[in-house]
Amino acid sequence: MRRAATARREHGQVLAVIILFMVSLLGACALVIDLGNAYYQRQSLRAAADAGALAGVANLPTSQSAATSAANAQFDKNAKGGDVRSSSVTQNFTAGDSVTVTATRQAPSFFARIFGHDHTTITVTARATIESYTTYASTGNVMPFGVMKGTYTPGTSYTIYGDGSSSNSGALSLDLKSGSSCGNANGANDFRNTINGGSIACPVSVGQAVDTKPGSNTGPVAQGLNTRMSSGWQTFSQIVQVGANGQYTVLDPDSPQLVVVPIVTNLAGGTTWPNGSSQVRVVGFAYFVITGCGSPSIQGNCKNSDGKYVNGTFVGLVDTATAGSTTGAWNPTSSTASTIQLTG
């Protein structure tokens, strides 16, 4: 009898240990499953907030209200029902201008409900910043033209080269890559080859004084354009697409007609192209789509006489920084070529 009683007590103790173990195991399952779900929900919410911040800051050159609207719209597109968000815009032109999206989600609990926790509150903050190029490393799209600092309207055509006869545009003698070093451009051949992409300009920096290339350059300009567009001219709408907010989206980033042009002033800070052999100072960069040569502008084979003018449509673009380029505080008054990145 004593042995039977002892066995019953031992069986009861084992049962209690098993029950305690099962409760602990259930609690561990609740913790693992609910933590995993919370991590997934945080990543999902963060992705929506990141997308909103990037969309917003890409629209900051249009206006603060456009940036806020774009951030909210993009977040809502990727969010889940019940998510709560707020967006704020920093715009001061002296530091990294940014759009911040803060979002909150109630992530449901599963096993943790047993212990009275039916949800977890998740909050994330994403910040994206826009910066202007301070040094642009060419991949063959920097033209040896300089356009004087001024107000340029997206979608409007401008003379981006005027053979020295224009008060606001002319030819530049850019240093060219030679292996791992840079060398001075040497005359018409280098000028032509920089236009056609056969020679690559060395990185160009804001504040840099660049030599002008005076004289008649009509032949090299026409020949350079003919080689550059040897596969045929595209229409403007094949290269970029304008959105409702006036910002452009690149459809064909490899189009030879999509180019970067240095924005310059004369050495006195003025906006009149200097006479003869001189220098101009780089103050920024801008994107143009080359739309033709000559006056009136034509697409197709450029005769030497057509090389007197190169015409391009200004497009406000925000892109991903090219390798070797550097950026600084956004400065829309002189530099419209910008890049964006997540900074928080």
C-alpha positions in Angstrom: 0.0 0.0 0.0 2.8 2.3 0.9 4.5 1.7 -2.5 1.2 2.4 -4.3 0.7 5.7 -2.5 4.3 6.7 -3.3 3.8 5.9 -7.0 0.6 7.9 -7.1 2.4 10.9 -5.6 5.2 10.6 -8.1 2.8 10.4 -11.0 1.1 13.5 -9.7 4.4 15.3 -9.5 5.3 14.3 -13.0 2.0 15.5 -14.3 2.5 18.9 -12.6 5.9 19.2 -14.1 4.5 18.3 -17.5 1.8 20.9 -17.2 4.3 23.5 -16.1 6.5 22.6 -19.0 3.6 22.8 -21.5 2.6 26.2 -20.1 6.2 27.4 -20.5 6.4 26.0 -24.0 3.1 27.7 -24.9 4.5 31.0 -23.6 7.7 30.5 -25.6 5.7 29.8 -28.7 3.6 32.9 -28.1 6.8 35.0 -27.7 8.5 33.6 -30.8 5.4 33.8 -33.1 4.3 37.2 -31.9 7.9 38.6 -32.1 8.2 37.3 -35.6 4.9 38.8 -36.6 5.9 42.1 -35.0 9.2 42.1 -36.9 7.4 41.4 -40.2 4.9 44.1 -39.6 7.7 46.6 -38.7 9.6 45.8 -41.9 6.4 46.2 -44.0 5.5 49.5 -42.3 9.1 50.7 -42.7 9.0 49.9 -46.5 5.9 51.9 -46.9 7.4 54.8 -44.9 10.6 54.7 -47.0 8.7 54.7 -50.2 6.7 57.7 -49.0 9.7 59.6 -48.0 11.5 59.0 -51.2 8.5 59.9 -53.3 8.0 63.1 -51.3 11.6 64.3 -51.5 11.7 63.7 -55.2 8.9 66.2 -55.5 10.5 68.8 -53.2 11.8 70.8 -56.2 8.2 71.5 -57.2 6.9 72.7 -53.8 6.5 71.7 -50.2 2.9 70.9 -50.7 3.7 68.7 -53.7 6.3 66.9 -51.6 3.8 66.3 -48.8 1.1 65.1 -51.2 3.4 62.7 -53.0 4.8 61.3 -49.7 1.3 60.7 -48.3 0.0 59.2 -51.6 2.9 56.8 -52.0 2.7 55.7 -48.3 -1.1 55.1 -48.6 -0.4 53.0 -51.7 1.8 50.6 -49.8 0.1 50.8 -46.3 -2.4 48.5 -44.7 -5.8 49.5 -43.5 -5.6 51.2 -40.1 -2.1 52.5 -40.5 -1.7 56.1 -39.4 0.9 58.4 -40.9 2.1 61.9 -40.8 4.6 63.7 -43.1 6.7 66.7 -42.5 9.0 68.7 -44.9 12.2 70.5 -44.1 13.2 73.0 -46.7 15.9 75.6 -45.9 18.4 75.4 -48.8 21.3 75.4 -46.4 21.3 71.9 -45.2 20.0 68.5 -46.5 16.4 69.2 -47.3 14.3 66.3 -46.4 10.9 64.7 -46.1 10.1 62.7 -43.0 7.3 60.1 -42.7 6.3 58.8 -39.3 3.8 55.9 -39.3 2.1 53.7 -36.7 0.5 50.3 -37.0 -1.3 48.1 -34.5 0.1 44.6 -35.1 -2.2 41.9 -33.9 -1.0 39.3 -31.4 -1.8 35.6 -31.6 -0.8 33.4 -28.7 0.0 36.5 -26.6 -3.8 37.1 -26.4 -3.9 34.3 -23.8 -2.0 36.7 -21.5 -4.1 39.7 -22.3 -2.0 41.3 -25.0 -4.1 41.5 -28.2 -1.8 43.8 -30.2 1.6 45.5 -30.4 2.0 49.2 -31.3 4.7 49.7 -33.9 6.1 53.1 -34.9 8.7 53.8 -37.6 10.2 57.0 -39.0 11.8 57.3 -42.4 13.6 60.4 -43.7 14.8 61.0 -47.3 17.1 63.9 -48.3 17.6 65.7 -51.6 21.1 67.0 -52.4 22.6 68.9 -55.3 25.6 67.6 -57.2 28.8 69.4 -56.2 30.9 67.2 -58.5 29.6 65.4 -61.5 31.5 62.4 -62.8 30.7 62.0 -66.4 29.8 58.7 -68.0 29.7 60.3 -71.4 26.7 62.5 -70.9 28.4 65.7 -69.8 28.5 68.1 -72.8 31.3 70.6 -73.3 28.7 73.4 -73.3 28.1 75.9 -70.6 24.7 77.6 -70.0 24.6 80.8 -67.9 22.9 80.7 -64.6 19.3 81.7 -64.9 15.7 80.6 -64.5 14.9 77.6 -66.5 11.4 76.3 -66.9 10.9 72.5 -67.2 9.5 71.5 -70.6 10.8 74.7 -72.3 13.4 74.6 -75.1 16.7 76.6 -74.8 19.8 77.1 -76.8 22.3 75.1 -74.9 25.1 76.0 -77.3 25.3 79.1 -79.4 28.7 79.2 -81.0 29.8 82.1 -79.0 27.1 84.3 -80.5 24.7 83.8 -77.7 24.8 85.9 -74.5 24.1 82.9 -72.3 25.7 79.7 -73.8 29.0 78.7 -75.4 31.7 76.0 -75.7 33.8 74.7 -72.9 37.2 73.0 -73.1 36.8 70.3 -70.5 39.6 68.2 -69.2 39.4 64.6 -70.5 40.0 61.2 -69.0 43.2 59.5 -70.1 43.5 56.2 -68.4 43.4 56.9 -64.6 44.5 60.6 -65.1 43.1 63.7 -66.6 44.5 65.7 -69.5 43.7 69.0 -71.2 41.4 68.9 -74.2 43.3 69.7 -77.4 41.4 71.5 -80.0 38.5 70.7 -82.3 39.0 66.9 -82.3 38.7 66.5 -78.5 35.8 68.9 -78.5 34.0 66.8 -81.2 34.8 63.6 -79.4 33.4 64.8 -76.1 30.1 65.6 -77.8 29.9 62.2 -79.5 30.9 60.3 -76.4 34.2 59.0 -77.7 36.0 61.0 -75.1 34.9 61.3 -71.5 35.1 64.5 -69.5 36.9 64.4 -66.1 34.8 65.1 -63.1 33.5 68.7 -63.1 33.0 70.5 -59.7 31.0 73.5 -58.5 33.4 76.4 -58.0 35.8 75.1 -60.7 37.0 77.7 -63.3 36.8 76.1 -66.8 38.4 77.3 -70.0 36.1 78.4 -72.8 36.7 77.3 -76.4 36.2 80.4 -78.6 36.1 80.5 -82.4 34.0 78.7 -84.9 33.0 75.2 -83.7 30.1 74.6 -86.0 31.7 71.7 -87.8 32.8 69.7 -84.7 29.4 70.3 -83.1 27.5 69.0 -86.1 29.8 66.0 -86.6 29.7 65.2 -82.9 25.9 65.2 -82.8 25.6 63.1 -86.0 27.9 60.4 -84.4 26.1 60.6 -81.1 22.7 60.2 -82.6 23.8 57.7 -85.3 21.2 55.2 -84.1 18.4 57.7 -84.7 16.7 60.6 -82.9 14.0 59.8 -80.4 11.0 61.9 -79.6 11.0 63.8 -76.3 8.2 61.6 -74.9 10.3 58.5 -75.6 13.0 59.7 -73.3 11.2 61.3 -70.3 7.7 61.6 -69.1 6.3 64.5 -67.1 4.1 63.9 -64.1 1.1 65.9 -62.9 3.4 67.8 -60.5 5.8 68.9 -63.3 8.6 66.5 -62.3 10.1 64.3 -65.0 10.6 60.5 -64.9 13.3 59.0 -67.1 11.9 56.4 -69.5 15.2 55.8 -71.3 18.2 56.5 -69.1 20.6 55.4 -71.8 19.3 57.8 -74.4 22.2 59.8 -75.9 19.9 62.8 -76.1 19.7 63.0 -72.3 22.7 65.1 -71.2 24.1 67.1 -68.4 25.2 70.7 -69.0 27.3 72.7 -66.5 25.6 75.8 -65.3 28.1 78.7 -65.2 28.7 82.4 -64.6 31.6 84.5 -65.8 34.4 85.0 -63.4 32.8 88.3 -62.2 29.7 86.4 -61.3 27.7 87.8 -64.2 25.6 86.0 -66.8 27.2 87.3 -70.0 29.4 84.9 -72.0 33.0 86.2 -72.0 34.7 87.2 -75.3 37.7 85.4 -76.6 39.8 82.9 -74.7 38.6 83.1 -71.1 37.1 81.1 -68.3 33.8 80.6 -66.7 32.9 79.3 -63.2 30.8 76.2 -62.7 27.9 76.8 -60.2 25.8 73.7 -60.8 24.5 71.2 -63.3 21.2 70.7 -65.2 19.6 68.0 -67.4 18.5 68.7 -70.9 17.1 66.5 -73.7 18.8 67.5 -76.9 16.0 68.1 -79.4 17.8 69.3 -82.5 20.4 71.4 -84.1 20.3 74.6 -86.2 17.9 77.5 -86.3 15.1 76.6 -86.9 15.8 73.4 -84.9 15.9 70.1 -86.9 16.3 66.5 -86.0 18.3 64.3 -88.3 21.5 64.9 -90.1 23.1 68.1 -88.9 25.0 70.1 -91.6 28.1 71.9 -90.6 26.1 75.2 -90.7 23.5 73.6 -88.3 26.2 73.2 -85.7 25.9 76.9 -84.9 23.1 76.0 -82.5 22.3 73.0 -80.2 18.8 73.1 -78.8 17.6 71.3 -75.7 14.5 71.0 -73.5 15.2 71.5 -69.8 14.0 68.8 -67.5 14.1 68.8 -63.8 15.4 65.4 -62.8 16.2 63.7 -59.5 18.4 60.6 -60.0 20.7 58.2 -58.3 24.2 59.6 -57.8 26.7 58.3 -60.4 29.9 56.7 -59.2 32.6 59.3 -58.4 30.1 62.1 -58.1 29.7 64.1 -54.8 26.7 66.0 -53.5 26.1 68.7 -51.0 23.3 70.9 -49.7 20.4 71.3 -52.2 20.7 74.5 -54.1 17.8 74.9 -56.6 18.9 78.4 -57.5 21.9 77.3 -59.4 21.9 73.5 -59.6 18.9 71.5 -60.7 20.5 68.1 -61.1 19.9 66.5 -57.8 20.0 63.1 -56.1 18.0 61.6 -53.3 18.7 59.0 -50.6 17.3 57.6 -47.4 19.1 59.3 -44.5 17.1 58.1 -41.5 
